[in-house]
Amino acid sequence: MTTNERKDLAATMHVDAAPETVFPLLCPVREYDWIEQWQCTMVYTRSGYAEPGCVFQTAFKNDAGGDEITDTWVVCRHEPDREVAFVRNNGHRTILYTITLEPDIRGTRMTWKQQLTGLTPEGNDMVRAATQAEFTTLVASLEIMLDHYCITGRRLSADDVRERLAGAS
């Protein structure tokens, strides 16, 4: 038995576009098209886009609210129009991040899952700090951005996303 923390989070969204339209946008390069604050550094890709074995890095505030921390992401599953999964690691905690797409009558139903595992005492704090409510809000904001982009071809500002989230609650 280990003393490391583990937590599973899940949330769903709906996008008014077919999986074959949505799936290519779940790529670190294409996220610049629809997420205003997105920043990453590509480390390795043969095609220039997400693919099995693609590696990229992000630097966001750490999950426990501290300083910015660099995460390395590896695409570990890439099934076009069905599922993409990443292993995201920063040395303190690792996340298995899975996005599953299912066609439905109005477009695509997506299930977003994170399985967080602490690797160090600091990582265990990060896992404990991650909440279902915050993850649900993150996925809701991504839904607003992705749906808007699929419908209009334009990216929303972060202010517009916050305004729409506030109006939905």
N, C-alpha and C positions, 0 to 999 in steps of 0.2 A: 504494500500500500504506500502511496506517495502522499506528501504533504502539500503538493502543489494544487492550486485552485483551478477549477474548470467551471465554465459557465456556457450554456447554450442560449442563444437569442434567435428569434425568428420574427419576420414580419412579411406581409404580402402587399402587393400593389397591383394596380391595373393600368395598362397603357392602351390608348385607342389606336393601336397599330399592330400589324401582324408580327409574329416572332422574327421573320426574316428581315423586317425593318429594324426591330429593336436590338436584336442580338449583336450586330456589328458595332453598335454604340456602346456596348459594355467592354470597352477596350481603352487602355490608358491613353492612347493617342486620340481616339475619337471623343473621349470625355471632355476634351477642350471645346468641342462643338456645343455642348449642352450644359456644362457645369462651369459657371463663371469663376469660381475660386479654385478650380482644379490646377494642381501643379504636380508634375512628376518628372523624373529623369529616367529615360530608357537606358537600360544596362545592356540588354541583349534581345534582339529579335531578328529573325531572318527576313521576314516579310515587311517589317516596318509597323506591324500591328500585333494585336494579341494573337497568340498561337500557343500550342503546347510548348512549355519550356521558356516562354517569354519571361524576362526578368526586368522589373522596373523598381524605382524607389520613390517614396513620398516622405515629406517632412511636415508633420502636423503636431499640434499640441498633444502631449501624451494623454492617454485615456484617464489618468488620475488628475488631470488639470495642471500638470507641471509644465516644464519647458518643452520646446519643440524636440521631437525625437524622430530619427530616420527609421523608416520601415522598408524592408526589402520584400517585394511581392514576387511570387513565382506562379505562373499559370500552370496548374496541375491537371486541369480538365478543360477541354475545349470541344464541346459538341455543338456545332453550329445550329442555331435556332432552338436549342433545347436546354443547354446547361454550360455554365462556365464556373470554374472554381479556382481559387487562389490560396496559396499558403503565404501568410503575411507574418514577418518576424522582425523583431527589433532587438533581440538578445535577452529581453526581460520577459516577453510573452509572445506567444504565437497564436495566430488566428487562422482557422480553416474557414474561408469565406466562400459560400456556394450560392449561386443565383440560378434558379430553375425557371424556365419559361414554358408556359402551356397555352396553346391557342384557345380562345373562347369566342363566343358570339360577337363580342365588341372589339376584339383585339387580342391582347396578351395578358394573362394573369402571371405574375412573377412572385416567387417565394425567395426571400433573401434570408440566409442563415449564417450565423457566426458561431463557431465553437472556439472559445478563448481558453487558453491554458497558460498559467503562470510558469515561468522558468526560473525565476529568482524571487526573493522576498519583494522587491519592487514590482516585479511582474505580477505577483499574487495580489498586490494592492491595485494594480491596473485592472485585473480581472474583477475584483470585488467592486471597484468603482463603476464598472460598465453596467448600465441598467437597461432593462427592457423598455422602459419609457423613453429613454434617450435614443435607443436603437429604432424604436417605432417612429419617433419624430424624424430621425435621419432618413429612414426609408420613405416617409411621407413627403419630405422635401425633395428627395430624388424623384419620386413619382411626379410631383408637380413639374419639375424641370424637364424630365424625360418626356412626359406626355405633351407638354407645351412644344418641345422641340419637334416631336414626331408630327404634330398637327400643323405647326407653322413654319418649321425649318429655322426658327430663331431661338437664341438662348435668352432666358430670363435673367434679369439682374438679381443679385442676392437680396436686395431690398424688396423686389416684387415677390420673391419666394417667401420671405418672412411675412409680408402682408397677406399673401394667400393662405399661409399656414395659420395665421392669427384669425382670419376669417372663417377657417374650417373648424376652429375649436369653439 
